[in-house]
Amino acid sequence: MTMELNELMRKWLMLVVLAGSTLGLVACKGPTSNEGLVARAGGHELTVDHVVNLLVDQENLPPQKPVVQALANLWVDYTLLASQAAQDSTFHFLDLEPLIRMQLDQQMGAQYMDSVVQVDTAISETELRNLYESQAPSARLHARHILLGYPPQATQQQRDSVRAEAEALRKRAAAGEDFASLARRYSQDEGNAQKGGDLGEFGRGELLPALENAAFALKPGEVSPVVESPFGLHIIKLESKTVPPFDSVRSQYRVRIQQQRYQQAESLYVAGLDEKAEPKIDDDAVDLVRQVASAPDTRLSGRAKGRALATFKGGKYTVGQLSEFVQAQSDQWRQSVGSATDEQIHDFLQGMVRRQLIIQKASEAGLGPSQEKVDSLVRDTRNRIKQLTDQLGLLHLDRAPGEAVAPAVDRAVNDVLDGIVTGAKDVVPLGPVVFQLRQRANVAVYDGGVGDAILRIAQVRAGRSPAPDEATPDTGRAAADTASGGGTR
């Protein structure tokens, strides 16, 4: 498929920045034995010179750490793929059944829930109209707010003082004093205080829940009670409220209400399973989730895989199960775990336990797939991986008579990377296959080599810049920004 160069580069940069930040490689500071190397994969080496040659002429790719690290990660993945394919072009070295069963479990769980959760979704026209008028789900609101934050590590006395100040401001606003003027003078929301606390126009799901609930409870011109959020105390004034006519959204709204009723019934059923199973999350489970998500290609011993993250009547949820799940998720998902709160990770584990309870019930109901179906899907997946490898040009290596495999792998991978950075080829993500490849070889990316490559690329590009008396001011500034790693946002 043909793509515009800029579009391809934008896609590539997005993929490589994520890949470089989440694959959990062994990063080394660059001891003397690794001098001049950016990465190793098995017996193959990626040199600084090689990286410089690949990137130096691609002026649209900045000499920055995420770009070089990501190029190194692609080199690692494709080198390992080509090397393994040369040994076994059938890809039977990959254990694909856990991934297939995970996908089938999801389908089986959904099928089971459809069979046990029965909901009356018939809604009369009158009932639907009344619900719409009371919920106003499609309403667009325009509001202002005043934010008063608590001091860091505030004492109860300090918190009471802030609340008293907020209550006083609320009374002034409710009495008719100009809300925008109060916001400009007192609000601590730096983003909109000088705009009179203007929150702009918004709908359901676009504000913090506490603020949204307070705003939707108001009529235009009304001022809310003091509302608390993680950021502090808020006072809200609703400026206007626009609600689309019921007739214009009737069909969509009916579907929404039906979905809500099904979800409510489903939640009640799952809560019943949860109550009977009495799940218990292990004290160390939250930290273990973060560790597995940050290094999904870590080799796990049998004992480590069997360690329980959560227990419940009749079973447990283990580190091994988590590892399989994490490897099947996107880079964005794995990255989000690092910024998640303990409470969010705890909720995630509870959700995984509930998911397992549903799968067990589905299996007991005879909804599990046959081994023949699993085997068929495994074969299809192997064929797909073979097609991707062939698409990359790594399946059938061009080898001279008597030539070893390693040089042919190096040439093929170099051709792929050269095509990617020039825009002639697309990145082909390998998904969960990456982790099995990395677990079969010694892999490392070296911080020292990455830094050396960045410096040399910048130096070569700066050396090509026009002389000061030949360059326009804008050109000279751009060259200086490039050389220093700077740039505009």
Number of C-alpha atoms within 10 A of each C-alpha: 4 9 12 9 15 11 11 20 20 13 13 21 18 14 17 21 18 19 24 21 18 19 23 17 19 14 13 15 12 17 9 7 7 18 14 20 23 29 26 21 22 15 12 18 19 20 20 23 16 15 23 20 14 19 23 20 14 15 11 14 16 20 27 18 17 19 24 25 24 22 24 27 23 23 23 25 20 28 27 24 23 27 24 18 22 19 11 12 16 15 19 12 14 13 13 20 15 14 18 17 17 15 12 18 22 15 15 23 22 14 14 19 17 13 10 11 16 11 15 9 14 8 12 9 11 9 9 15 16 12 15 20 12 8 11 18 17 16 15 18 21 18 21 24 26 29 24 19 20 18 11 6 8 11 11 9 9 13 17 13 13 19 21 13 14 24 17 13 20 23 13 14 22 17 10 11 13 12 24 20 16 19 25 19 14 17 24 18 18 11 11 18 23 16 14 20 29 22 19 12 15 15 17 16 10 10 13 11 12 13 19 17 14 19 26 20 11 17 14 16 14 17 25 22 16 20 17 16 13 9 12 16 21 26 27 27 28 22 19 15 20 14 13 12 12 16 9 9 12 15 10 9 19 20 11 13 16 16 14 13 14 18 14 14 17 18 13 13 14 18 13 11 16 19 9 10 17 10 19 15 19 15 10 11 20 20 11 15 21 20 15 22 26 21 19 25 21 19 14 15 9 9 9 12 15 15 16 18 23 21 17 17 12 8 15 20 21 18 22 20 18 19 19 17 17 21 23 18 13 15 20 13 13 23 18 13 18 15 10 12 11 14 10 13 18 17 14 14 22 18 14 17 25 19 15 18 22 22 24 19 17 20 16 10 10 11 17 18 14 9 9 9 12 17 14 13 17 21 17 12 17 19 14 12 17 18 13 16 20 15 13 21 16 25 22 15 19 15 14 10 6 6 10 10 16 15 15 20 26 19 15 21 24 18 15 20 24 16 16 19 23 18 20 15 20 21 19 14 14 16 12 19 18 20 20 17 23 22 13 13 13 12 21 21 24 23 19 19 26 27 17 18 28 23 17 18 26 21 16 14 17 16 12 9 16 13 10 10 8 10 13 12 10 9 14 17 13 16 21 16 14 19 23 14 15 13 13 5 3
